[in-house]
Amino acid sequence: MPLATIDSHLEQIDQLVRNAADYDDLEFRLRLEDLVKKGGRDTENAIALYITGTYVSIPTRMNLMRMAGYIRSTAFLIPLKKVIELGENDRLREGAIISISKYNDRRALDILAQALEKNKNKQLQEAIVQAINRIKHNNPLLNMLPRFLQGGKNSDFFFITLKVFKRILSPDDAKGFISYLQHEDPLVADGSFEILCCRGDETAFIFINEFFRERSRGLIGTVNQPESAEALAKLIAALHEYLNRYPDFFPQLRQDIVALRSRAGGSLWGERLAALLAGLENGSGAP
């Protein structure tokens, strides 16, 4: 976007904020939202400064925060968090709590959980608890994640949750499981790999590639044990599903897959490797 256009949007936002009293609340927010969407990141950064600016009237800052909750830009999270911590009054703080809850994701939940721990104001604590409960209710991922992370401690819950996640998560949701690839519980790590293979997009490949190579080499050492053989078979099935969706990545893994196949014999995981190779090398995808 040309610099002159960005400057124009910034000037219009500044004028709108300075003359906020000339507009009713809805008109102000609609005009502001339109300018921010047109101006992109630069205008979002400007709004972030206004949100924490004590020179801006409280009613205007309330409207700024409401608009932030509609747009849900990353640029607004830290300013909203500062308002919860340092806001001049409870009205501002409650407004920031509500706006953060609109993000409806793990970032919002973490900010609110920290705020709940630090804040001793009972009224604000109630507002934070309500916001946390709304996020968990509206976001099945956050509501069900603790069951998934139980892993081997409650395998029934884990496998039910894994099955649901493999059906409903978006590619962005799936990215949240990258950090769990290094989880100390192998069930959680392997389940996270399955989720990335099922629901992840092209950006997940670097993590899928690395995990498959390391995990398969580890499992080969104990593959005579039924648990290891079963885990390896699931790993291969998940990888096959991912490569069916993104076959252009197959050449990068082909050498590792062929090497594994040479050691598989007539095992189940060997059959799955054979199916993967046959499907990808002749271009048919799924067997």
N, C-alpha and C positions, 0 to 999 in steps of 0.2 A: 504494500500500500504506500503511495507517495507520502513523503513527509508532510507536505502542505495539507493533505487530507487529514492525517492524524492530528496535526496541530489544530485544524478546524474543529474536529470532534472534541478535543480537549478544551478548547475555548468555549464551545457550546455547553459542555458539561459544567465547567467552572461558572459560567453565567447562570445556568439552571440552578446550581447549588446555592449561589449567592442570592438568587431571587426566588427561592423555594416557596416563600410565603405567598407569592402571587399565584400559586397553583394549588388545586386540591390534591390530596394525597395520591389518589389513583392516577391522575393526569401526570403528576410529577414522576411517579415510578415508571409509567409507560414511556414517557419521553426519555427518561434516563436509561431504561433498559434498551431502547432502540439505539441510542447513541453508543452504548457500551458494546452492543453486538456488532455494530458497524465498525467501531474503532479497534476491536480486538484487544490484545494483551496490554497495549499501552494505556488504553482507557481503563482497563481493569485495575492496573497498578495505581492509576489516579484515584479511582474509587476507594481502593484500599487505604490510601492516605486520608481521604475524607472521613472514612468510618471511624478512625481513631483521632481525628482532629478536634480538639476541644474548642476550637474557634467556630466550629459548625454547630448550629442549634440542635438541641436534643431531638425535637420532632423531625428535623431533616435527617439526622443520623439514624433515627428509627426507620425512616423510609429507605435510606441507603442500605441498611442491613436487611430489610425485607426484600429489596431488589437483589441483594447478594444471594439470598436464599433461593431465589428463582433461577438465577444464572448458574450458581454453584461452581464458580471458578476456583481453582486452587489458590489464586492470588488473594482471595478473601479470607482464607482459613486462619492465617496468623493474625490479621487485624481483628477478626471476630473473637479469636481466643484471647487477645489482649483486652478486649472490652469486657469479657467475662471476668478476667482477673483484676482489671484496673478501672472499670467503668465507674463514672461519677455517681451513679445511683442504680437501684435495683431494676428500674424500668429498662434502662439501657442493657443491663446484664441479661435480663430475661429475653429481651429482643435478640441479643446475640445467641443465646442458647437455642431459641426457636429457629433462627436462621441456620445455625450449624446442623441442627437435626434434619433440615431439609436435604442435606447432602446424602443422608441415608446410606452411609458406607462405613468402612472400618476406620477411616481417618476421623470422621465425626465422632464415632464411638470412643475412640482413644482420647480425643480432646475432652469430651464430656466426662469420661471416667476420671481423668486427671483433675478436672474441675470439681467433681464430686468429692474427691479425696482432699482437696485443698480448702474448699469452701465450707465455712461453719454456719452460714446463714441458712436457717431452716427453710425459709420460703424459697430461696434459690436452690437448695438441695432437692426440694420437692419438684421444682421445675426441671432440674437436670434429670432426676429419676424418670419423670414422665417422658422427657425427650429420648432418653436411652430406651425406654420401653417401646416408644413409637418406632424407633429405628429397627429394633429387633422384630417387631411385629410386621413391619413393611418389607423387611429384607430377610428372606428365608435363609440366605447364606450365613448371615451373622447369627441368626437364631439357632441354626443347626451345626455351626462350626464346632462348638464345644464337644458335641457327640462324635464328630469326625476325629477330633484330636485325642479322644480317649484311646483310639487304636486298639491294641491288644488287650487293654484293660477291660473293654466291653466290646468284643468283636461283633456282636449282633447289631448294636447301635452303629458301629463303624461301617459295616457293609451296607446297611440300609441307607445310611446317609451318603455313602459313596455312590450308590446307585442313583439316588436322587440328584446329586451334584452333576453326575455325568449326563443327565437329561436336561437340566434347567439352566446351568451357568452360562453366562456370556463370555466371550473371549477376554474381556477386561476383568471379569470376576475370576476367571481361571488363572490370570497372571498373579493373583494374590497367593496362589499355592506354590509359586516358585521357591519361596523361602522355606517351605516345608519339605523340599526335596532333601534337605540335610537334617531332617528330624531324627531324633535318637530312636524312635520306634519305627522299625522297618515297614510295618503296615501303613503308617502315616506317610512315610516317604514314597512307598510304592503307589499308594492311593493317589498321592499328589501327582505322580507321574501319569497315572491313568487319566486323571482329570485334565491335565495339560494336553495329553494326546487326543482326548475326546472333544474338548471344548476350546483348546488353545488355537491361536492363529499362527501366521508365519513368524511372528516375533518370538514365539516360544521355542523355536527350533534349536537355538543354541543351547538352551537348558535341557531340552529333551535329548539332544545328541550327547551331551556330556554325561547326563545321568545314565542313559542306556549303556554307554561304554563302560563306565565305572561299575555300575550295579551288576551288569551281566558277567563281567570278569570276576567279581566277588562271588557271585552265585555258582559259577562254574566249579569253583574249588570244593563246594559241598553239594554238587548237583545229584549225587547218589542218595541224598536224603530227600524224602518225598516233599517236605516243605519247600526246599530250595528249588526242586524241579517244578513244583506248582507255581512258585513265585516267578520263575524264569518264563514259564509258559504265558502267564498273565502279562508280563512285561512285553513279550514279543507280540502278543495279540493287540495290546494297546499301541505299540509302535506301528503295527500294520495298519491300524485304523487311521493313525495320523498320516502315514505316508500315502494312503489311499486318497486323502484330501489334498496332500501337498507332495505329489510324486517327484517334483523337481529336486527334492532334498535326498532322494534315494541314493544317488551316486556317492554322496558323502558318507553314507553308512554301509554301502554294499560290501566293502572289504571286510568289515567287522562281522557282518551277517554271514557271509560265506565262510569265514573262519569258524564261527560258532557252529554252522551247519555241519562242517566236517567232523565235529566232535559229538554230534547229537545221536547218531544211530537211529533206532526206531522209536525214540521217546516221543511223548506228546509235544514237548517243546521243539523237538526236531521236526515234527510234522508241521508245526506252526511256522517254523522258519522256512520250510520247503514251500508252504503256501504263500508266504510273503514274497519269496524270491520269484516264484512262478507268476504271481499276480503282477508284481512290479516290473519284471523284466519283459513280459509280453504285453505290458500296457493295459491289462484288463482290470487291474486294481484288486478288488475283493475276489477271493476264490469262489 
